[in-house]
Structure formats: structure tokens, C-alpha cells
Amino acid sequence: MTLLFMGVLPILWLIVALSGLKMAAWKACPVALLLSLFASIAYFGMPWEYMASAVLEGTALACWPILLIITATIYTYHLSVHTKGMDIIKAMLTSVSSDYRVLILLIAFGFGGFLEGMAGFGTAVAIPASMLAGMGINPVSSVAVCLVANFVPSAYGSIGIPLVTLSGIMGTDSAQLATYVALQISILGLFCPFLMVAIAGGGMQAIKGMVPVCGAAGVSYVLAQLLVSYFMGPELAGVAGAICTMGAIIGAVHFFPPKDSAYVLQREEAAAVSRQQAFYAWLPFGLIFVLLLLTSKLVPTIYDSISQVRTSVLIYRGEGGSPYTFQWIATPGMVIFFATFLSGFIQKTSLGDMLTVLRKTLTSLRPTFITIISIIATAKVMGYSGMTTTIADNTVAATGLMYPAIAAFIGSVGGFITGSATSTCILLGKLQMDAAVAIGAPLNTQIWIAAANATGACAGKLIAPQSIAIGVAAIGIAGRGTESQLLGLTMKIYLPFIILLGLLVYGGRLWL
């Protein structure tokens, strides 16, 4: 029992620090690392040199490619704001319809999904929520619909980094993992547009006249996400889903326009956007999409060539250690940086301005750097020392073959604690894999259970304090009791979601 307590201590600390003490993640996560270091040596008998190499391997994984991708995607967004391209994109989206139910789907579900796929880390909630509130939509509803919308693409955020990271931890194929996640998300994802409209419209009556639009939005998103996951992997699945759903929403509105005047927003006519302005505004995101396609496994000639530029180093010296490979070119972070700088030059943005924006981006991400490095190092220490195996063995002993039914719930606890699908995959991915092995699950079922960790994290973000705080801060209503109101609203969605996910994961494993 002592070993179990010490094994779970870093996770318990994060629950208390982030949820109870309201401590910032960048302060709480280093403490969790220190606790894992102490437990690994004092209770799990890990030699200090192995412990140090585990921390070093975690730091390497955090920096390359995770923090590289995060920095590149956030930099792309910041440069788009600097060049006023983001303002053009906002104007284009809001010109589609005056019905705020349509705008909620287009901006929160479509554009929010695009931002999640490209940048993630709060942008998919903060930016769409501020846009919707600025149009005159109820501020609380604006945040709530963005939180619900974010359930679908969260696992594919920042060019698929949660699933890329989880597949790296497991040593499995990222495309298979991404496909399983897409399957688990798909059923609930179909209902998300209907839920969003009902929330914003004050009840189920708001769905009247919106069924074709909601149906088109849901089907196009989950289908595109599933197909891209299967054929290409997780990197572009969220982005592709978002692009398809925005096109589907616009098409559905054209053929089945909603005609209820009760939901029409009264606002000033926005200035027309020229084709040149639209081209330059979308250029960085379009270049990223195209270049990621060209450097993916779909173009083996290019992919095989750039994949040769790599270095493999054995970092962890203990049992179970394997060489860690640094891909110096064939990594999304480098591709995104190249695309962003190229688009900046095409837009005639000076190098000085681009470097200034980059410096500000790096400065703003300092807390994220501390959080990600410490949480990945914690996960590595817990994994190599046997802490996660101890937790998994005890969990399996308590649940037996029913474990798959609670796998998504465990992931949702991680999502609630960290507010991040990436951090949850890092923190609990090895635990879920060890539990799957402990119940004698075959490889496909192990991957299915690991996918449930990511899917559960997406559900947990619905009620995560960090997610809610980002939303209310973006629309300037923090500290007015709004957080509790939003938590009560999203909890009503989270509970049925996580129960259905549990049933889906438990039943779905029988079909693998």
C-alpha cells in the first residue's frame, strides 16, 4: 500500500495543487517532478544515474519535437495577428450568415477546430469565444459552446502533438492510434453541433430549422478526421476536419438557410474583403497544410529523403532504454516554421518584425516550457522506475477485465487536472498501456485503451479549470462567479459523455 501511495503521489499532488490550491501549472508540475524523483529513489530503488538519464530523456522529448511544434504553431498565430490577417479571417467568417446559430457552428466548431489543429493550447477556446461575445452573443454561452466544440479536435491539437507524443511513449503506429481515437470520438462528435445550438439558443427548440446544418457539420468533421487519421496519421486530421466542416456549414446554409428571425443578430455591415486580402490572410495556414502534406508519408520520395537527416542517441541507461531519434527536418515544427517565415516574406513582412514576434512568442511560452518539460520528465521517471506499473497493477486488481470501461474516465481525470490532452497523454499514457498489458490485452486492444486515454482527456477538458479560466478571461468576465456557472453547465455534458465513452470503449474492444 505504501508503494501504491508513493507511486500515485505526483498525480495526487497535481490534483490538489491545480484543482484545490488553484496553483499555476508551471509551478505545480516541477513539484510533481521532485516528488517522483524522491519516490523513485527512496521507495522504488531506482539508481540516481538512471533517474538522471530518465529526466534527460524526458527533457529531450519535451524540447524536440513537442515544444518545437508548440512554439511554431503559436508563432504562426501571433504573426497572423501582427499582419492583421486574423482580422480578415474573422471578417470572412462572420459574413456567411446573420443567424447566430450558424455563426456559432462556423466560428466555434469550424474555425475553433482549425485553431486547435494548428495551434491548440487555449487558442481554440479563447479566440472563438471572444469573437462570438463581440458579436453580441451571450458571453457565458459563447464560452460554453467553445468548450463543447473543443471536444472533437483536442486530441489532434497543435498538428496532432498529443497523439504523436502518446504513440512515441507506447512505441506504436501513430496512424492506428489516431484512427482509434477518431472512432471513439465520432459518435459523440456527431451530437456536438446539436448541443452547441441548444446551449446558445436556450433549449432544444433552437435546433428547429438547423438540423441539416448541424448534421452536415458533425458528419463532415468526424468523417474527414477519421479518413485522414487512417491514411495519414494524426498531424493533419483535426485541420482537415475543420476545413471540411466549414465548407459543409457554408454549403448547408446555402441550400437549407435557417429562417427563424428570433436568432438573427443585428450588427453593422462589415467592409468587403478582397480576394487578395483573403489570399494573404489564409496564406500561412495554407502553406503549412500543403507543406505538411508534401513532407508526409503520402509523398515517400520527399519523406524518405528528409527522414535520413536524423541523430539517434541512447539517453536512458537503465533497463528498457532505447535510442532516442532526433528528426532534424522531418518534424512538423520545422515545416511550420519554414512555412510561416515564407508566408511572412511573401506578405512583405520585414525580418525584423518576424523576429520580434518570435521573441514575444518565446517569452509568452516560458510557463508552457516549464510545464511541458517537468510533466514529461515526471512521466519518464514514473515509467522507468516502475511507479506507473504499480498503479496499473493495483487498478487492474481492483477492476479486472472491466478495466477498459474506466480507461476513458482515467483519461478525463488527467484532462481535468492538466487542461491539456498532450499533458494527459504524457502523464497517463504509460499507465494505461501497462494496465492493458496486465489484463492480457492483445496489441490492438492495448492501442484501443490508450486511445481512450486521449479521448477521455478531451472530455475532461470540458470541466477543466484551466479551460474555463481561458474562456472567461478571453471575454473579460473572470471573477464574477461565471466560472462556477460554466462548470455546472459543462458538467451536465461531461457526465453522459464519459459514461457513453466507457461503454463504447468496453464494447468496442470486442470488434478489434
Disulfide bonds with the S-S distance in Angstrom:
none
